[in-house]
Amino acid sequence: MDLERCRYIVVEGPIGAGKTSLARQLADHLDAEMLLEQPEDNPFLAQFYGDMARFALPTQLTFLFQRADQLRGLAQIDMFRRPTVSDFLLDKDPLFAHLNLTDDEFALYEKVYKHLKPQTATPDLVIYLQAPVDTLIGRVRMRGVDFEQAISDEYLARLADAYARFFYRYDEAPLLIINSERLNFVDNQAHMKMLLARMTGMRSRREFFNLGHG
């Protein structure tokens, strides 16, 4: 894969996978603009983790509108502008909706999603970070974000499973699946160099990177 020609790269993964940290590192290495989720701007998020049934719909719709607004500028990719690295994929948005909304709420959400979705661009590359559930749980507990401490281990396990099933079927863009359990892209530059080499060496639309296994 010619990274010079990649104008839009997305890093995805469940909570605790390290997607935002990797997105920042990639943007730095590729001299790219960053397009990051803004959970702090969602007024319902902290309440959602305290009472999921009550606050799932407003939380989900707020994120959907926010993400669609952020991506609107990428509807037409310009080869002469700086590339963009993002830490969210709009295609994945319904994953959370399926997990958390009632049937009636999901029907409403789906109508809004279908209206917004065609306005967004397709990535040149999607990087999916995965890790064992125990690793994800440990990372979430360690980073100490107040509202995240209310997330149950069971919810994190369900979320990780939903991500795995989503990306098992995903074929909208080239996909690099990374086991992030033993990788530290922030503090270990050797890991970052290996990843960049792995990205450059991609020859098919779905490939894997696991430290110690290529």
Secondary structure, DSSP 8 states (H G I E B T S, - for coil): --GGG--EEEEE-STTS-HHHHHHHHHHHHT-EEE---GGG-TTHHHHHH-HHHHHHHHHHHHHHHHHHHHGGGSS--TTS--EEES--GGGHHHHHHHH--HHHHHHHHHHHHHHGGGS---SEEEEEE--HHHHHHHHHHH--GGGGG--HHHHHHHHHHHHHHHHH--SS-EEEEE-TT--TTT-HHHHHHHHHHHHT--SSEEEEETT--
